[in-house]
Each structure stands twice: as structure tokens, then as C-alpha cells.
Amino acid sequence: MLENAKVRRWYENLEAKSVLTATVYFRTLGYYCELNKTDPEALLKEANSGTFKDTFSDFIRKMEKKGKLGSYLIRFRKVLSSWFRFNGIDPSFILAVNMKGEHESPTIANERVPTKEELSSIIRKATTRGRIAISLMAFTGLRPESLGNYSGTDGLKFSDFPELKLTAKGIEFTKVPTRVIVRPALSKARCKYFSFLGEEGCTYLKEYVQERIKEEGSISMDSPVFWFKPRGKALQKNAFLRTTLITRDIKMAIEASGLKMRPYVMRAYFSTGLDIAESKGVISHPWRQFIMGHKGDIEARYSTNKGRLPPDMIESMRSSYKKCMQFIETRVQEAGENEMKDFLKRQVLLALEYTDEEISKVQLEGMTDKDFQKMIRDKVTRTMTGNGNKQKVVSRDQIERFIADGYEFVVSIPGNKAVMKLPF
């Protein structure tokens, strides 16, 4: 078919945007021609003559009788529409044929995302390389094609982790969660964006790199993250692992866990986790869209998608993602000493009638004990004095009661009175 100049130009035009789309469309066009005993040039002639709509309608009805749903047949309409439009023919009328079950997807109708326990099992069954692929999809939201493209000519590199540093023993991260940049060439929307990888995923990546260094000797920042393990004298055609091989690692781990689902469901797992986080106000909708690799709405054009993001915005997004990790990562998130302290501090402030708004204005995380004690003193002082004055003038017969309330005696004054003060 590629010997036909028109077909070759059409294929190359599609390939300039996506090799995968070009390959699938090319095969589908050839399959349609095979089923109907025709060729691409004959399709153009039939479309120009005005008889193609009847032919296409008969083809759809015939395939429906064989049990094919519209969700399967719609691929032919998409491909033929592309072929006709490229050759100057308006396909809107000649392909206007209704299909039964066009929006049904029976093969994945009952598919669900794995639970945390199931995902944990899948990760345990995976190879060290497979764990990274699963982590980057389930914890970061990357598409399989972003890890390694269809033809194996490009893929994720260590340089796409801007906060990763190579060491003699492996890698270290200057910040966790760490950023993962998806270059335009690896983005479905063809726009640069980034997501984050949390502590669990970073641990798997460290283990994987240590194993690679033992076998490979050394790596560089330009090295692909997904690497071919040498097998005998087999030659390596590409430096990067192709999409099909990356998803094969994931598929093998899923099957080893006794589950039946597509590898792509790992990205759906990440999306579901962000849905829960967004519903709880942990992350905003525009930020959720951005780290999922979506272009977003018109607002995104003037914020997340507008050039280089300022450092403070990146750190805010990192902080939001860190809060989302409880809905995403499989490892049990035990409340550490610092988290427990922050929780208790918040409870104390609430008991002293601080409002949520007042508490949100201070950073409990990292607050020193001295600053926290000052907040308590300030609140107690305002509560006990009413007008903020630490001293009170009382009659001498009230001195004992005020001392019991925490006041200290200062001095007696004329008129059978005394000055009392708070000790802080």
C-alpha cells in the first residue's frame, strides 16, 4: 500500500504527529480494503461518484449481523474520514451512518481500578523494572507512551527528574515528592507538564538503579529509565524500551496477582485517588488536570499551561500532592511523631477557641514550641483579661480568689485595694 504515493503521503502526515496513530490507521485502512476487496484509490473514486455512502452502510449492517458493535466499527469511520479528508473529500455526508452500540465498551464495561491491597500485591509480584512502571502510572499518572514511545526511539530519562542526583552508589533525591517532567514529545497533548513521585515510588526507583549499576556498570542523566537487560548475544535495536514491552511487565504482574485488568488501569487508579483528594479539598481541579497531563479549561491557559511556573507555585503543588499521597500510595501511612505533634497542637488551639481561619494562617508544621506557647499565652491573656490588660485592680478581700485563678499579687494601693497581674 505504501507504494501508492497518496497512501504514503497520508501515512507520513499522520506519522508526523503520532507514529502509533499512523500505524493503527494504516492497518485499519488496509483491513477495510481487504474485507471489501478494494483498494484506497478505488475508495476515492467511489466517494467522488456519490455511491460510497450506500457501500459503507451495507458494510456496517453486514458487520452488525456478525455481532460487531458500533464501538468496534467506529474505527473504520474514523480512518476513512481521515483518508477522505486528506484527499480533499468532505466525509461528513458519505460516512453519516448510524451504528448500534457506538458508545458501548463491553470488553471494559466491568473493569474497575484495583484497591490499595490489590495494587500492593501487583507491585510485590512485579520485577524491579515493572515496579517503576507501575509506580509512575499509579502514583504519578503518566501514560505508558510517556515511559517509552511506540517505536522505542524516545522515553523517560533520568534527566526528566530535575531533583534527582547521581551518586557513586545510585541516586538521591533533593526533594520528595520529586518532580517528574513529561517532555512535549512524550505528551499526548504535545505540551510539557510535570507530576510528582512520592516516597514509595522513589524507594522503588533507588532499588532499580542500584540493580542496574551492578549489571550495567554506570548510568548518566541521559540514560533511559527503562533499560533492556542483556540476554546473551541479542542485539539491542533501540536505547529505550517500547510501550508494548513496558506494559508487558505490568500485565505479567497483574496476572501473577490473579487479577484481570488492562495495564492502563494503573493510570485510572491515580485518577481515582485524585478524585477523592479533590472532593476533600486537598487539591484544586486545575492542578489535578495539570498533573494528569490534560490541557484543562480556559483558566489553565493563563496559569498552569502558561510557560514556566514560578517556584512558589511548584512548591504549593508539591505540598498538595503530598497530601494526596494518603489516597494513592499503598504503604501504610503511619502517623509520625511530627504529624502527631501537629495534630495535638491543632486540637489545643481549637480547645482555646481559635477558629479554623486563624489556625490556617499559621504553619503548624515546623512551628517551634516557643512560638506555639506564645500563641497559647496570647489567647489565655485575651480570655482572662477581656480587654487585653494583664493587670487588674481588686479589693483586698478578692486577692485570695485571684491568686487561685492564676494571678500574682503586685502591690497594695490606697482605698483597701490591690494590684494583681497575670504571670505571662
ROKOLTI-604770 format. One record per residue: residue in three letters; y, z, x of N, C-alpha, C in turn. Coordinates in steps of 0.02 Angstrom, whole numbers, plus 50000, padded with zeros to 5 digits. Each point is the difference from the previous one (the first is absolute). Example, Ala and Ser with C-alpha at 12.3 -4.5 7.8 and 13.67 -1.06 7.14 Angstrom:
// ROKOLTI-604770
Ala497165039050660500595000049955500605000050045;Ser500534996449982500595000350042500555003749961;
END
This chain:
// ROKOLTI-604770
Met499395000050041500615000049959500635000050043;Leu499975003350058500605000450042500164993350033;Glu499554995349996500164993350025500504996549956;Asn500065002449938500514997449954500675003050021;Ala500494995950014500655002450025500355004649950;Lys499944998449935500335004249950499695007049997;Val499335000250003499655006349998500175004150062;Arg500034996650058500155003550062500705003049999;Arg500494996249975500695002649996500045005949952;Trp499654999449943500005005549951499695006350031;Tyr499454999150035499665005750031500445003250054;Glu500324996050041500425002550054500615003649972;Asn500254997549943500585003249968499815007149975;Leu499405000749972499765006549978499865004550060;Glu499724997050052499805003850059500615003050035;Ala500584996649995500615002650032500195006849972;Lys499805001549939500165006449970499415004950004;Ser499404997449986499415004350002499374995950014;Val499675001550055499384996550018499465001449948;Leu499985006249976499505001849950500094996249935;Thr500624999749976500144996349938499844992750008;Ala500194997150057499874993050013499254998549999;Thr499615004450031499284999050004499675000549931;Val500195005149962499725001049933500184994249954;Tyr500644998050001500224994549957499664993450019;Phe499914998950065499684993950023499274999649976;Arg499655005650006499315000249978499944999249924;Thr500465003149963499994999549927500134992949976;Leu500474996650033500144993049982499384995750012;Gly499675001250057499394996250015499455001549951;Tyr499945006449979499485001949953500134996949931;Tyr500634999849979500164996849936499824992650002;Cys500164996750055499834993050006499254998950000;Glu499635004650032499274999450002499705001049930;Leu500265004749962499745001349933500144994249953;Asn500564996650011500204994549955499884993150030;Lys499674999850058499844993750033500624995550006;Thr500515002850032500624996350009500285001850069;Asp500624998150014500315001650064500745001549988;Pro500355003050048500705001949990500464994249981;Glu499904994150030500424994349984499904997849927;Ala499385000349977499854998149931500325004949951;Leu500055006350019500335004949957500734998349990;Leu500334997850053500714998149995500094994049954;Lys499564995150007500044994149957499905001849927;Glu499515004349988499865002149931500585004049971;Ala500325004150042500575003949977500594995549982;Asn500114994850041500554995349987499874995749938;Ser499364998949985499834995949942500055003849935;Gly500035006650003500075004049940499345002149968;Thr499444998850034499355001749971499695006350029;Phe500335002850050499695005750035499945006249955;Lys500475001049954499975006049959499355000249960;Asp499794994449973499384999849962499405001450045;Thr500024997150060499455001150047499955007450020;Phe500585002950014500015007150020499795004649943;Ser500214998349939499815003949942499244999849989;Asp499714994050007499274999349993499635004050054;Phe500285000150060499705003750055500005007549986;Ile500555002649975500065007249984499505001949946;Arg499974996049946499545001549945499274999850023;Lys499854995450045499334999350026499815006250041;Met500465002350042499875005850042499955006449959;Glu500395000449945499975005849956499325000549966;Lys499714994349984499344999949969499465002450049;Lys500164999350064499535002450052500105007450015;Gly500475003249963500115007150008500565001950047;Lys500384995250024500555001450045500625002449961;Leu500295005650022500595002649968500634996850028;Gly500555000949962500634997250022500245002950066;Ser499825006350014500205003150063499694996550060;Tyr499434996549988499694996050053500294992950000;Leu500124997249941500234993149995500734999050018;Ile500385005449996500724999450012500154997750072;Arg499535001150045500104997950069500074992450005;Phe499634996449957500064992750001500694997749977;Arg500275003549950500674998149976500525001350054;Lys499945005650036500485001650052499984994850056;Val499404998150020499924995350056500234993049980;Leu499804997849941500214993449977500754999749990;Ser500295005549976500725000349992500354999150067;Ser499745003450051500284999450067499934992850027;Trp499424997049990499874993250024500454994949965;Phe500085000749935500434995349962500735000950018;Arg500225006350004500715001350013500194997450070;Phe499555000850048500154997650068500084992450001;Asn499664996749954500044992649998500484997549946;Gly500465004349979500544997849956499824999449927;Ile499475003349978499794999649930500105006849968;Asp500335000149942500125006249964499355002149965;Pro499705005750018499365002049972500055004149936;Ser500605001649978500095004749945499674997549935;Phe499994993549988499714997449938499264998350009;Ile499834996750054499314997550007499505005650013;Leu500245005950020499545005650012500075005549948;Ala500374998649947500115004949946499395000449955;Val499475003250027499375000849963499845007549997;Asn499895002549940499845007149992499295001450024;Met499925006150027499345002050026499815006849971;Lys499385000649980499765006349972499915005250056;Gly500255006049987499925005350049500394998850064;Glu500584996949993500394998350059500225006250039;His500125005549964500255006150032499465005450008;Glu499384998149990499455004850008499724999650071;Ser499785005750024499695000450067499375004149994;Pro499464997149974499395003949988499685002950063;Thr500074996750056499675002450061500315006550026;Ile500645001249983500325006150024500265004249941;Ala499774998349939500255003549941499855007550003;Asn499425001850027499805007050002500105003150070;Glu500354996350043500125002650067500505005749998;Arg499895005050040500465005750004500135001650073;Val500525003950011500135002250069499555005950016;Pro499815000850062499575005750017500375006649996;Thr499645005349988500295006750003500095001950073;Lys500345005650012500085002450069499325001350033;Glu499555003049961499345001550027499624993750017;Glu500064994949957499654993650013500314996550060;Leu500655000150005500334996850057499815003650064;Ser499955006649997499785003850059499314997950021;Ser499564998949952499324997850015500004993050032;Ile500414995649973500064993250027500235000250073;Ile500495004250014500275000550068499475002650048;Arg499615004949977499475002850043499464994950016;Lys499874995449953499494994950010500244994150041;Ala500654999550011500284994250035499965000850075;Thr500044994450035500055000050073500705002450019;Thr500115001450064500675002250020500524994749985;Arg499814993650007500474994649984500104999649925;Gly499475001049962500044999849928500445005549973;Arg499995005950032500415005649977500744998250004;Ile500194996450052500704998150007500204995049946;Ala499564995249986500154995149947500085003549933;Ile499545004749985500045003749937500635004249998;Ser500165003450054500595004350003500644996049989;Leu500054994250032500624996049994500084997049931;Met499454999449963500054997649931500085005749951;Ala499605005350008500005005549951500565005050011;Phe500225000950063500525004950014500684996850014;Thr500014993550014500624996650018500174994449951;Gly499494997349966500114994949949500024992950026;Leu499804998950063500024993350028499474995549967;Arg500154993749995499524995149975499524998150056;Pro499394997749984499534998050053500294994650045;Glu500384995349970500294994550039500535002450050;Ser500275006049989500495002750046499665003050062;Leu499365001749993499635002850056499764994550047;Gly499814994449971499784994150038500014994149953;Asn500344994650019500084994549952499364995949992;Tyr500024995349955499414996149980499694996250057;Ser500424997250044499754995850054499895003950065;Gly500185006350002499905004050060500504998650056;Thr500584997249982500514998350049500545005350007;Asp500025004749953500505005350002499745006149963;Gly500305005650014499785006149967500405005950025;Leu499815005849979500355006150019499915001450074;Lys500565001750034499995001750071500215007350008;Phe499865002850058500225006850014500765000450003;Ser500334994450016500734999950002500305000549930;Asp499584999149949500245000849931500035007349979;Phe499815004550046500085007249989500575002350047;Pro500624999849977500575001450045500015007150028;Glu499645004649969499995006950024499355001850035;Leu499654994850024499375000950037500134998950074;Lys499705004250041500064999450072499314999950032;Leu499914995450048499374999650036499995005250056;Thr499435003250008499915004850054499374998150039;Ala499885003650053499414998550041499355001249961;Lys500025004849954499405001649961499964996649933;Gly500544997049978500004996849934500694998949974;Ile500155002949941500654999149969500265006849976;Glu500665000349992500335005849972500534997549952;Phe500175004149951500514998349951500595004850008;Thr500604997150005500605004350006500195003049933;Lys499804996749946500135002649933499414998749954;Val499835004849960499464999549950500265003049935;Pro499974996449944499734993349991500374994850043;Thr499624995350025500284994950044500104993449963;Arg500514996350021500154993749967499514994550020;Val499854995649952499594994050012500404994149974;Ile500214995650045500424994349982499564993949984;Val500164996849945499664993849981500494994350011;Arg499854995750048500434994450017500004994749944;Pro500534996049994500024994949947499394995449999;Ala499744998350059499424995550004499385003149968;Leu499985006749996499425003449972500135002749930;Ser500604998949975500195002549934499904994649947;Lys499715001949944499894995249946500664997449973;Ala500505004449996500664998149975500434996850055;Arg499724999550061500344997150057500655003650017;Cys500005006549990500585004150019499755006150040;Lys500375002050049499815005650042500085006549962;Tyr499515004450006500045006649970499585004850040;Phe500015006349982499585004850035499735005249951;Ser499465003250021499725005549963499875005650051;Phe499615005049980499865005650044499255001550002;Leu499795002850055499315002350008500025007450015;Gly499645004049960500025007250007499545002750054;Glu499935006550002499635003350053499274998050001;Glu499684999249941499304998249999499894993150030;Gly500404995149979499934993350027500164999650074;Cys500505003850022500175000150071499435002750042;Thr499655004949973499425002950035499454994850009;Tyr499874996249947499494994750004500204994650050;Leu500654998450002500244994950047499925002450072;Lys500145006350013499915002850067499284999650022;Glu499555001949955499284999750017499784992950013;Tyr500244995349962499824992950008500254997350066;Val500625001850019500294997650063499625002950060;Gln499835006349997499615003150054499344996450010;Glu499684998149945499374996350004500114993150030;Arg500554996849981500154993450027500145000150074;Ile500375005050022500175000450071499375000750043;Lys499515003749974499375000950037499644993350007;Glu500044995849947499644993650002500414994450028;Glu500655000049984500434994450019500355001250066;Gly500095006250019500335001650063500725002349990;Ser500404995949966500695001749988500274995849942;Ile500555002249972500334996349947500755000050014;Ser500354995449968500734999750006500315000149931;Met500655000449997500345000249936499914993449962;Asp499874994550036499904993549968499274998949980;Ser499565004750015499304999349982499915000649925;Pro499544996249971499875000649928499685006749985;Val500175002949943499705006449980499264999149986;Phe499834994449967499304998849983499704995250051;Trp499495002450034499744996950061499274998149991;Phe499824994450030499304997850000499615004150051;Lys499465002849979499575003350048499584994750035;Pro499975000150066499614994850036499265000549984;Arg499714994249986499284999749984499684994750044;Gly499685002150052499654995350044500494995150031;Lys499834993749998500424994850030500384996049947;Ala500035002749939500354996649946500754999350017;Leu500264994049989500704998750016500445002249941;Gln500585002550017500485002249949500504994449989;Lys500024997449939500444994449986500735002249991;Asn500115005949969500675002349985500095007150026;Ala500625001750016500145006750024499985005149943;Phe500164997749940500045004449942499384999349956;Leu499855005449966499445000049953500234996849935;Arg499614995449974500184996649938499935004649939;Thr500344998249947500005004149939499295001249975;Thr499594994950000499325000749973499595005050039;Leu500115000450066499625004750040500255007249991;Ile500655000749990500285006649987499755002849934;Thr500024995849948499775002349934499245001050000;Arg499644996550044499285001050005499845007050023;Asp500395002650048499915006950023500095004949942;Ile500514998749959500145004549943499444999449949;Lys499784993949987499474998949950499355003550020;Met499844999750063499395003250024500035007649991;Ala500595002950011500085007249991499955001949926;Ile500284995849957499975001349927499274999849976;Glu499634995050022499304999449979499585005650028;Ala500155002150061499635005650031500115006549962;Ser500565000449964500165005949960499704999749930;Gly499654994549985499694999249935500484997949945;Leu500584997250019500504997949951500044992549996;Lys500264997549945500104992849990500734998849982;Met500374997550047500704998349989500244995550055;Arg500534996449987500274995450050500395003850054;Pro500034997550061500395003250052500745000749981;Tyr500254995349960500715000149981500185006149958;Val499495003349973500125005949958500305005750042;Met499944999550066500315005050044500765000049992;Arg500294994149993500724999549989500185002649931;Ala499564998949951500125002649933499995007650000;Tyr499585002950044499985007350007500675002650022;Phe500304996750050500655002050025500534999449946;Ser499994994549963500484998949946499955005349946;Thr499385002049984499895005249949500285006750024;Gly499905001550064500285006250028500765000149996;Leu500314994350013500734999749996500235000549927;Asp499614997349954500165000849928500055007349982;Ile499515003950022499995007249985500605003450033;Ala500134998250063500555003050036500674998449967;Glu500074993749977500634998149967500095003749935;Ser499455001049963500055003649936500215007250009;Lys499885002850060500195006950015500665000450036;Gly500334994250008500665000050032499985000750075;Val499424998850030499935000750072500294994150038;Ile499954994049970500264993950033500344995749947;Ser500524996650019500374995849953499654993349990;His500144996749945499674993649985500184994550051;Pro500644999250019500154994850050499645001150067;Trp499965006450022499655001450063499254998749992;Arg499735001549941499294998749987499874992550005;Gln500434996049970499924992750003500054997450071;Phe500465002950038500114997650069499395001150043;Ile499715006150001499445001350044499354996749975;Met500014997549937499444996149975500064992750020;Gly500574998150028500104993050021500234995549945;His500305002849947500274996049945500754998850012;Lys500244994449976500714998550008500445004649959;Gly499745002349943500395004649958500504996549956;Asp500415003949965500494997249954500654998550036;Ile500524998449961500644998050029500315005650042;Glu499865006349982500285005650037499735000150072;Ala499374997950008499705000150066500344995250048;Arg500304994749973500344995150043500585003250037;Tyr500285005149970500595003150031499845006750032;Ser499355001850003499815006350032499444998950049;Thr499375000749977499434999750046499894993250031;Asn500164994649964499874993350026500604997050036;Lys500525003750008500614997350031500025001850075;Gly499714995650040500045000850072499645006250026;Arg500285002750053499715005950033500225006449965;Leu499525004349984500175006249965500295005150048;Pro500495004049978500295005150044499485005450015;Pro500065003250058499515005150020499925005749949;Asp500565002249970499945005649953499604998049938;Met500054993749980499614997649942499264999750018;Ile499854997750061499304999750023499705007050000;Glu500385004950025499745006850002499915003049931;Ser500444998149954499925002349931499374997149968;Met499874993650016499404996849974499385003250031;Arg500045001750064499445003350034499865006749967;Ser500535003749985499925006549967499684999349931;Ser500204994849963499704998849934499274998250006;Tyr499844995750049499304998150010499585006150018;Lys500285004450042499635006050020499815004249940;Lys500445000349950499855003749939499484996449958;Cys499964993350007499504996149963499305000850028;Met499945002350062499355000350034499505004349962;Gln500255005049963499545004349963499634996249945;Phe500284994449977499694996049949499584994250029;Ile500024999350066499704994150032499455001850048;Glu500145004350050499525001350052499405004049974;Thr499434999050031499375003049976499885006850029;Arg500285001450058499895006550030500365005449959;Val499675005749992500285005549961500645002450033;Gln500545000049963500645002250027500075007549990;Glu499805003850052500065007349996500735002050010;Ala500235004949963500685002450008500055003950065;Gly500374997350048500085003250064500485005949995;Glu500095003450057500425005850002500724998349981;Asn500264994450026500684998149985500094998349926;Glu499514996349972500054998249929499985006349956;Met499595004850020499965006149961500665003950004;Lys500305000250059500645003450007500534996749957;Asp500024993350000500494996549959499905001549926;Phe499375000349980499845001549930500245007049981;Leu499875004850043500215006949986500755000750000;Lys500334996550045500745000150002500284997449934;Arg499714994649976500244997149938499915004949941;Gln499425003349999499865004749946500495006050002;Val500165002350061500485005650006500684997949975;Leu500224993950019500664997649978500034999249924;Leu499454997549971499984999449928500035006849966;Ala499675004950029500015006849972500705003050004;Leu500394998050049500695002350007500494995849958;Glu499714995649958500394995949952500394994550034;Tyr499774997650058500264993850027499754994449955;Thr500414995049987499804994449959499644994850043;Asp499624995449968499664994750037500514995750038;Glu500584999049969500524996050032500255003350064;Glu500095006649997500235003750060499484999850055;Ile499375000749980499455000050050499934993150031;Ser500094994749959499924993250026500544998250052;Lys500565003649999500534998550048499875002950069;Val499515004450006499825002950065499314997550020;Gln499894999550065499364997750026499575006150016;Leu499565001949953499575005750013499544998650059;Glu499784993650006499574998250055500395000550066;Gly499805004350043500335000850064500575005150000;Met500155003049941500535005149997499795006250038;Thr500455002750041499845006050038499985006149954;Asp499655005250023499975006249961500695003149992;Lys500424999450050500675002849998500414996749945;Asp499974993449995500374996449948499745001749931;Phe499345000749995499705001749935500215007049978;Gln500015004750047500215006849984500735000249979;Lys500404995750030500714999749980500074997549928;Met499594995149981500014997649931499845005749951;Ile499515004150018499815005649957500565005149995;Arg500305001650058500555004950000500594997649959;Asp500164993650008500564997349962499895000549925;Lys499384998449979499855000249929500015007249974;Val499695004550038499985007149979500705002849996;Thr500424998350049500695002550002500384997749938;Arg499934993549984500364997349941499745003349936;Thr499365001449999499715003049940500225007249991;Met500005003950054500155007249995500745001449993;Thr500424996050032500725001349997500344996349943;Gly499674994849975500304996349945500564995550023;Asn500515002650032500574995950022499974998450074;Gly499455001850032499934998350071500285005250047;Asn500315005449974500285005350042499435004850020;Lys499925001550064499455004350023500155007449989;Gln500635001849989500185007149992500165001649928;Lys499865006249981500155002549934500325006950005;Val500475001449956500295006649995499695003549940;Val499685005650012499645003649947500215007350000;Ser499865003449945500135007249998499475003650042;Arg500185006050024499555003550046499335001849967;Asp499995000949935499375001849968499534993949994;Gln500254993850018499584994049997499734998150069;Ile500215003850051499804998250069499234999850007;Glu499685005049974499275000450007499654994149967;Arg500244998049942499694994349965500104993550038;Phe500594998950029500134993950037499604999750065;Ile499915005850032499585000250060499294997949982;Ala499765002249942499324998149978499964992549987;Asp500564996849982500014992849987500114995950063;Gly500045003350058500054996250062500685000250033;Tyr500495003249970500675000550029500025005550054;Glu500514999450043500125005050052500685003349988;Phe500045006650014500635003749994500464998150057;Val500644998749983500494998150051500495005750013;Val500385002049947500515005150009500225002749932;Ser500215006350000500295003049939500734998249997;Ile500254999249940500714998549991500285004749948;Pro500665000949999500305004649952499824998249928;Gly500005004949957499854998849929499275001049985;Asn499655004050042499295001349988499584993649999;Lys500164995350045499654993550003499724998850070;Ala499584994950005499694998250064499914992450004;Val500014997550062499894992850012499274999050022;Met499654995749964499314998250016499984992750021;Lys499524998150043499934992950021499274998250007;Leu499884993549993499324997350012499894999650075;Pro499395001050023499865000150072499974993050031;Phe500104994749961499964993250029500544995749970;
END
